[in-house]
Amino acid sequence: MEADKTILQMKYARIVALFAEQAGISLEDALGMFYDSSTYDFISNGVADMHCRSDAYLADELLIEFGYKQNLEQYANTHIS
């Protein structure tokens, strides 16, 4: 499914703002990272209906993708015996 381009642009802005805030980086840096990310590619290409995920979920994916946050599954596998 393909989402409306205007709605997607508004969603991108919200995701970037959340990502910047949570990563402690500038909006400009967050925007550049967002457009270079796999997460952006998935959203824009309609992979697994990523555009339907919440803004917070997608910002969290960016945090994990760029190493600002560790994936909980990886954490569980390496820290729980």
The first five atom37 places (N, CA, C, CB, O) and aatype in JSON, in Angstrom:
{
  "aatype": [12, 6, 0, 3, 11, 16, 9, 10, 5, 12, 11, 18, 0, 1, 9, 19, 0, 10, 13, 0, 6, 5, 0, 7, 9, 15, 10, 6, 3, 0, 10, 7, 12, 13, 18, 3, 15, 15, 16, 18, 3, 13, 9, 15, 2, 7, 19, 0, 3, 12, 8, 4, 1, 15, 3, 0, 18, 10, 0, 3, 6, 10, 10, 9, 6, 13, 7, 18, 11, 5, 2, 10, 6, 5, 18, 0, 2, 16, 8, 9, 15],
  "atom_mask": [
    [1, 1, 1, 1, 1],
    [1, 1, 1, 1, 1],
    [1, 1, 1, 1, 1],
    [1, 1, 1, 1, 1],
    [1, 1, 1, 1, 1],
    [1, 1, 1, 1, 1],
    [1, 1, 1, 1, 1],
    [1, 1, 1, 1, 1],
    [1, 1, 1, 1, 1],
    [1, 1, 1, 1, 1],
    [1, 1, 1, 1, 1],
    [1, 1, 1, 1, 1],
    [1, 1, 1, 1, 1],
    [1, 1, 1, 1, 1],
    [1, 1, 1, 1, 1],
    [1, 1, 1, 1, 1],
    [1, 1, 1, 1, 1],
    [1, 1, 1, 1, 1],
    [1, 1, 1, 1, 1],
    [1, 1, 1, 1, 1],
    [1, 1, 1, 1, 1],
    [1, 1, 1, 1, 1],
    [1, 1, 1, 1, 1],
    [1, 1, 1, 0, 1],
    [1, 1, 1, 1, 1],
    [1, 1, 1, 1, 1],
    [1, 1, 1, 1, 1],
    [1, 1, 1, 1, 1],
    [1, 1, 1, 1, 1],
    [1, 1, 1, 1, 1],
    [1, 1, 1, 1, 1],
    [1, 1, 1, 0, 1],
    [1, 1, 1, 1, 1],
    [1, 1, 1, 1, 1],
    [1, 1, 1, 1, 1],
    [1, 1, 1, 1, 1],
    [1, 1, 1, 1, 1],
    [1, 1, 1, 1, 1],
    [1, 1, 1, 1, 1],
    [1, 1, 1, 1, 1],
    [1, 1, 1, 1, 1],
    [1, 1, 1, 1, 1],
    [1, 1, 1, 1, 1],
    [1, 1, 1, 1, 1],
    [1, 1, 1, 1, 1],
    [1, 1, 1, 0, 1],
    [1, 1, 1, 1, 1],
    [1, 1, 1, 1, 1],
    [1, 1, 1, 1, 1],
    [1, 1, 1, 1, 1],
    [1, 1, 1, 1, 1],
    [1, 1, 1, 1, 1],
    [1, 1, 1, 1, 1],
    [1, 1, 1, 1, 1],
    [1, 1, 1, 1, 1],
    [1, 1, 1, 1, 1],
    [1, 1, 1, 1, 1],
    [1, 1, 1, 1, 1],
    [1, 1, 1, 1, 1],
    [1, 1, 1, 1, 1],
    [1, 1, 1, 1, 1],
    [1, 1, 1, 1, 1],
    [1, 1, 1, 1, 1],
    [1, 1, 1, 1, 1],
    [1, 1, 1, 1, 1],
    [1, 1, 1, 1, 1],
    [1, 1, 1, 0, 1],
    [1, 1, 1, 1, 1],
    [1, 1, 1, 1, 1],
    [1, 1, 1, 1, 1],
    [1, 1, 1, 1, 1],
    [1, 1, 1, 1, 1],
    [1, 1, 1, 1, 1],
    [1, 1, 1, 1, 1],
    [1, 1, 1, 1, 1],
    [1, 1, 1, 1, 1],
    [1, 1, 1, 1, 1],
    [1, 1, 1, 1, 1],
    [1, 1, 1, 1, 1],
    [1, 1, 1, 1, 1],
    [1, 1, 1, 1, 1]
  ],
  "atom_positions": [
    [[0.83, -1.18, 0.0], [0.0, 0.0, 0.0], [0.88, 1.24, 0.0], [-0.95, 0.0, 1.21], [1.95, 1.26, 0.61]],
    [[0.42, 2.25, -0.67], [1.18, 3.5, -0.74], [0.4, 4.59, -0.02], [1.46, 3.9, -2.21], [-0.78, 4.81, -0.28]],
    [[1.07, 5.25, 0.89], [0.45, 6.32, 1.67], [0.51, 7.63, 0.88], [1.14, 6.48, 3.05], [1.35, 7.8, 0.0]],
    [[-0.39, 8.54, 1.2], [-0.41, 9.86, 0.61], [0.91, 10.56, 0.9], [-1.61, 10.69, 1.14], [1.38, 10.55, 2.03]],
    [[1.52, 11.18, -0.12], [2.84, 11.8, 0.02], [2.85, 12.94, 1.04], [3.31, 12.32, -1.34], [3.83, 13.09, 1.77]],
    [[1.79, 13.74, 1.1], [1.73, 14.84, 2.06], [1.68, 14.31, 3.48], [0.52, 15.73, 1.79], [2.34, 14.84, 4.37]],
    [[0.9, 13.28, 3.69], [0.8, 12.67, 5.02], [2.13, 12.07, 5.43], [-0.3, 11.59, 5.06], [2.54, 12.19, 6.58]],
    [[2.81, 11.43, 4.48], [4.13, 10.86, 4.77], [5.13, 11.95, 5.15], [4.64, 10.07, 3.58], [5.91, 11.76, 6.08]],
    [[5.11, 13.07, 4.44], [6.04, 14.16, 4.77], [5.8, 14.69, 6.18], [5.89, 15.31, 3.75], [6.76, 14.99, 6.9]],
    [[4.54, 14.8, 6.59], [4.23, 15.24, 7.95], [4.7, 14.2, 8.96], [2.71, 15.5, 8.11], [5.21, 14.56, 10.02]],
    [[4.54, 12.93, 8.64], [5.01, 11.85, 9.52], [6.52, 11.89, 9.64], [4.55, 10.47, 8.99], [7.06, 11.75, 10.74]],
    [[7.22, 12.09, 8.52], [8.67, 12.18, 8.55], [9.12, 13.29, 9.5], [9.23, 12.43, 7.14], [10.06, 13.11, 10.28]],
    [[8.46, 14.44, 9.43], [8.83, 15.58, 10.29], [8.69, 15.21, 11.76], [7.96, 16.81, 9.96], [9.54, 15.56, 12.58]],
    [[7.61, 14.53, 12.11], [7.4, 14.13, 13.51], [8.45, 13.1, 13.95], [5.99, 13.55, 13.7], [8.97, 13.18, 15.06]],
    [[8.76, 12.16, 13.09], [9.75, 11.13, 13.41], [11.12, 11.77, 13.62], [9.83, 10.06, 12.29], [11.81, 11.46, 14.59]],
    [[11.51, 12.66, 12.72], [12.81, 13.32, 12.82], [12.9, 14.14, 14.1], [13.05, 14.22, 11.6], [13.93, 14.13, 14.77]],
    [[11.83, 14.84, 14.45], [11.83, 15.65, 15.67], [11.99, 14.76, 16.91], [10.53, 16.48, 15.78], [12.76, 15.09, 17.81]],
    [[11.29, 13.65, 16.95], [11.42, 12.72, 18.07], [12.82, 12.12, 18.13], [10.38, 11.6, 17.96], [13.42, 12.01, 19.2]],
    [[13.33, 11.72, 16.99], [14.67, 11.14, 16.91], [15.72, 12.14, 17.4], [14.99, 10.7, 15.47], [16.58, 11.78, 18.2]],
    [[15.64, 13.37, 16.93], [16.59, 14.41, 17.34], [16.55, 14.63, 18.84], [16.31, 15.72, 16.6], [17.59, 14.72, 19.5]],
    [[15.36, 14.73, 19.38], [15.19, 14.96, 20.82], [15.77, 13.82, 21.64], [13.7, 15.15, 21.16], [16.52, 14.04, 22.59]],
    [[15.43, 12.59, 21.26], [15.85, 11.44, 22.04], [17.35, 11.14, 21.87], [15.04, 10.23, 21.63], [17.98, 10.62, 22.79]],
    [[17.91, 11.46, 20.72], [19.34, 11.21, 20.48], [20.19, 12.38, 20.96], [19.59, 10.97, 18.99], [21.41, 12.24, 21.1]],
    [[19.56, 13.51, 21.22], [20.3, 14.68, 21.66], [21.13, 15.3, 20.55], [0.0, 0.0, 0.0], [22.24, 15.78, 20.78]],
    [[20.58, 15.29, 19.33], [21.27, 15.85, 18.18], [20.41, 16.95, 17.56], [21.6, 14.75, 17.14], [19.23, 17.09, 17.89]],
    [[20.99, 17.71, 16.66], [20.24, 18.79, 16.01], [19.22, 18.22, 15.03], [21.2, 19.76, 15.28], [19.34, 17.09, 14.56]],
    [[18.22, 19.02, 14.74], [17.22, 18.61, 13.75], [17.87, 18.38, 12.38], [16.11, 19.66, 13.64], [17.49, 17.47, 11.65]],
    [[18.83, 19.22, 12.05], [19.51, 19.08, 10.76], [20.25, 17.75, 10.66], [20.49, 20.24, 10.55], [20.17, 17.06, 9.64]],
    [[20.98, 17.4, 11.73], [21.69, 16.11, 11.74], [20.71, 14.95, 11.69], [22.58, 16.0, 12.99], [20.92, 13.98, 10.96]],
    [[19.64, 15.06, 12.46], [18.63, 14.0, 12.5], [17.98, 13.82, 11.13], [17.56, 14.31, 13.56], [17.71, 12.7, 10.71]],
    [[17.72, 14.93, 10.44], [17.1, 14.86, 9.12], [18.01, 14.15, 8.13], [16.75, 16.26, 8.62], [17.57, 13.3, 7.36]],
    [[19.29, 14.51, 8.14], [20.25, 13.86, 7.25], [20.36, 12.37, 7.53], [0.0, 0.0, 0.0], [20.39, 11.56, 6.6]],
    [[20.43, 12.03, 8.8], [20.52, 10.62, 9.17], [19.26, 9.86, 8.77], [20.76, 10.48, 10.68], [19.33, 8.73, 8.3]],
    [[18.11, 10.5, 8.97], [16.84, 9.87, 8.63], [16.8, 9.51, 7.15], [15.66, 10.81, 8.98], [16.46, 8.38, 6.79]],
    [[17.15, 10.46, 6.28], [17.07, 10.2, 4.84], [18.14, 9.21, 4.36], [17.21, 11.5, 4.08], [18.01, 8.66, 3.26]],
    [[19.17, 8.96, 5.16], [20.19, 7.96, 4.83], [19.92, 6.61, 5.48], [21.56, 8.46, 5.26], [20.71, 5.68, 5.33]],
    [[18.81, 6.49, 6.2], [18.55, 5.29, 7.0], [17.79, 4.2, 6.24], [17.77, 5.66, 8.23], [17.09, 4.46, 5.26]],
    [[17.96, 2.99, 6.74], [17.15, 1.87, 6.24], [15.69, 2.06, 6.62], [17.68, 0.52, 6.79], [14.79, 1.67, 5.87]],
    [[15.47, 2.65, 7.77], [14.1, 2.89, 8.23], [13.36, 3.75, 7.22], [14.1, 3.56, 9.62], [12.21, 3.46, 6.87]],
    [[14.0, 4.82, 6.75], [13.38, 5.68, 5.73], [13.09, 4.88, 4.46], [14.29, 6.89, 5.4], [12.01, 4.99, 3.88]],
    [[14.05, 4.07, 4.03], [13.85, 3.26, 2.84], [12.64, 2.34, 2.99], [15.1, 2.43, 2.54], [11.83, 2.21, 2.07]],
    [[12.51, 1.72, 4.15], [11.38, 0.82, 4.38], [10.06, 1.58, 4.35], [11.54, 0.12, 5.72], [9.1, 1.11, 3.74]],
    [[10.02, 2.73, 5.0], [8.78, 3.52, 5.04], [8.42, 3.98, 3.63], [8.94, 4.74, 5.98], [7.29, 3.78, 3.18]],
    [[9.36, 4.6, 2.94], [9.07, 5.2, 1.64], [8.76, 4.16, 0.56], [10.24, 6.04, 1.19], [8.07, 4.47, -0.41]],
    [[9.26, 2.95, 0.73], [8.98, 1.89, -0.25], [7.82, 0.99, 0.15], [10.21, 1.05, -0.44], [7.52, 0.02, -0.54]],
    [[7.17, 1.32, 1.25], [5.99, 0.57, 1.67], [6.28, -0.82, 2.2], [0.0, 0.0, 0.0], [5.4, -1.67, 2.21]],
    [[7.51, -1.06, 2.64], [7.88, -2.37, 3.16], [7.15, -2.62, 4.48], [9.42, -2.48, 3.35], [7.23, -1.81, 5.4]],
    [[6.45, -3.73, 4.54], [5.76, -4.18, 5.76], [4.86, -3.11, 6.36], [6.78, -4.62, 6.79], [4.64, -3.09, 7.57]],
    [[4.35, -2.24, 5.52], [3.47, -1.15, 5.99], [4.09, -0.37, 7.14], [2.12, -1.72, 6.41], [3.4, -0.03, 8.11]],
    [[5.38, -0.1, 7.04], [6.09, 0.64, 8.1], [5.46, 2.01, 8.33], [7.56, 0.8, 7.74], [5.52, 2.53, 9.45]],
    [[4.85, 2.59, 7.3], [4.23, 3.91, 7.47], [3.04, 3.85, 8.44], [3.78, 4.45, 6.1], [2.57, 4.89, 8.9]],
    [[2.57, 2.66, 8.73], [1.45, 2.5, 9.67], [1.92, 2.43, 11.13], [0.66, 1.24, 9.33], [1.11, 2.51, 12.05]],
    [[3.21, 2.28, 11.34], [3.75, 2.2, 12.7], [3.7, 3.59, 13.34], [5.22, 1.65, 12.7], [3.64, 4.61, 12.65]],
    [[3.72, 3.6, 14.65], [3.67, 4.89, 15.35], [4.96, 5.66, 15.14], [3.42, 4.68, 16.85], [6.01, 5.09, 14.85]],
    [[4.85, 6.98, 15.31], [6.03, 7.84, 15.19], [7.08, 7.44, 16.23], [5.64, 9.33, 15.37], [8.27, 7.39, 15.92]],
    [[6.64, 7.14, 17.43], [7.56, 6.75, 18.51], [8.29, 5.45, 18.16], [6.8, 6.6, 19.85], [9.49, 5.33, 18.39]],
    [[7.57, 4.5, 17.61], [8.18, 3.23, 17.2], [9.26, 3.48, 16.15], [7.11, 2.25, 16.66], [10.36, 2.94, 16.24]],
    [[8.95, 4.29, 15.15], [9.89, 4.54, 14.07], [11.1, 5.35, 14.55], [9.19, 5.26, 12.92], [12.22, 5.12, 14.09]],
    [[10.89, 6.29, 15.45], [12.0, 7.04, 16.03], [12.9, 6.07, 16.81], [11.49, 8.19, 16.96], [14.12, 6.18, 16.77]],
    [[12.28, 5.15, 17.51], [13.04, 4.14, 18.26], [13.86, 3.27, 17.31], [12.09, 3.26, 19.09], [15.0, 2.92, 17.62]],
    [[13.3, 2.92, 16.18], [14.05, 2.15, 15.17], [15.28, 2.93, 14.71], [13.15, 1.82, 13.96], [16.34, 2.34, 14.51]],
    [[15.15, 4.24, 14.54], [16.29, 5.06, 14.16], [17.34, 5.09, 15.27], [15.85, 6.49, 13.84], [18.54, 5.01, 14.99]],
    [[16.9, 5.2, 16.5], [17.83, 5.18, 17.64], [18.64, 3.89, 17.65], [17.06, 5.35, 18.96], [19.85, 3.91, 17.9]],
    [[17.98, 2.79, 17.4], [18.66, 1.49, 17.35], [19.58, 1.42, 16.13], [17.63, 0.33, 17.31], [20.73, 1.01, 16.24]],
    [[19.07, 1.83, 14.98], [19.84, 1.75, 13.74], [21.15, 2.53, 13.82], [19.0, 2.27, 12.57], [22.17, 2.09, 13.3]],
    [[21.12, 3.69, 14.48], [22.31, 4.53, 14.55], [23.09, 4.38, 15.86], [21.93, 5.97, 14.37], [24.0, 5.16, 16.13]],
    [[22.72, 3.39, 16.66], [23.51, 3.07, 17.84], [23.28, 3.95, 19.06], [0.0, 0.0, 0.0], [24.07, 3.91, 20.0]],
    [[22.21, 4.73, 19.06], [21.89, 5.54, 20.23], [21.17, 4.73, 21.3], [21.03, 6.73, 19.82], [21.08, 5.13, 22.46]],
    [[20.68, 3.58, 20.89], [19.93, 2.71, 21.8], [20.2, 1.28, 21.38], [18.39, 3.04, 21.8], [20.24, 0.97, 20.19]],
    [[20.37, 0.41, 22.37], [20.61, -0.99, 22.06], [19.28, -1.71, 21.86], [21.43, -1.66, 23.17], [18.32, -1.47, 22.61]],
    [[19.21, -2.56, 20.88], [18.04, -3.37, 20.63], [17.82, -4.27, 21.84], [18.19, -4.21, 19.33], [18.75, -4.96, 22.27]],
    [[16.62, -4.28, 22.39], [16.34, -5.07, 23.6], [16.56, -6.56, 23.38], [14.91, -4.82, 24.05], [16.97, -7.26, 24.3]],
    [[16.3, -7.04, 22.18], [16.51, -8.46, 21.89], [18.0, -8.78, 21.94], [15.93, -8.84, 20.5], [18.4, -9.81, 22.49]],
    [[18.83, -7.9, 21.38], [20.28, -8.11, 21.45], [20.74, -8.06, 22.9], [21.03, -7.04, 20.62], [21.57, -8.86, 23.32]],
    [[20.19, -7.11, 23.66], [20.55, -6.98, 25.08], [20.21, -8.26, 25.83], [19.82, -5.77, 25.72], [21.01, -8.77, 26.61]],
    [[19.01, -8.78, 25.59], [18.59, -10.0, 26.28], [19.49, -11.18, 25.94], [17.14, -10.34, 25.92], [19.83, -11.98, 26.8]],
    [[19.88, -11.28, 24.66], [20.72, -12.38, 24.23], [22.13, -12.31, 24.79], [20.78, -12.43, 22.74], [22.77, -13.35, 24.97]],
    [[22.62, -11.1, 25.07], [24.0, -10.97, 25.54], [24.12, -10.8, 27.03], [24.65, -9.83, 24.87], [25.21, -10.99, 27.57]],
    [[23.02, -10.45, 27.74], [23.13, -10.15, 29.16], [22.31, -11.09, 30.06], [22.7, -8.76, 29.39], [22.42, -11.01, 31.28]],
    [[21.53, -11.94, 29.48], [20.7, -12.85, 30.27], [21.19, -14.27, 30.0], [19.18, -12.7, 29.93], [21.27, -14.7, 28.85]],
    [[21.51, -14.97, 31.07], [22.03, -16.32, 30.87], [20.96, -17.36, 30.89], [23.05, -16.64, 31.91], [21.25, -18.55, 30.73]]
  ]
}
